[in-house]
Amino acid sequence: MAVIHNKHPIKQSFRNWINNYPESFHWCDMDRFYIFVKCVCRYSRKIKGYQWLKKKIEKTDKKLSKDVIDIYCHKFIELQKFYSASCLQIYES
């Protein structure tokens, strides 16, 4: 069995999230969103911000309300901050 390398993990994870309608209230909806954010944090060379995600969502044919888009954009920023936070040492060396 061969390992297939995904050349565009950010695009693929975004498509997986947005094409499986994010407001279906399925338990995997947020998991797909988290996978997308983690891919952005891991593979992006530049920091992606609020406006980047907002434009990306608005380009799709999904009819998400402005409030829902804002919620996802805020959560996107918070998760990026969480991902990049350093660990606090709990012991002295």
Buried (B, 14 or more C-beta within 10 A) or exposed (E): EEEEEEEEBBEBBBBBBBEEEBEEEEEEBEEBBBBBBBBBBEEEEEEBEEEBBBEBBEEEEBEBEEEBBEEBBEBBBEBBEEEEEEEEEEEEE
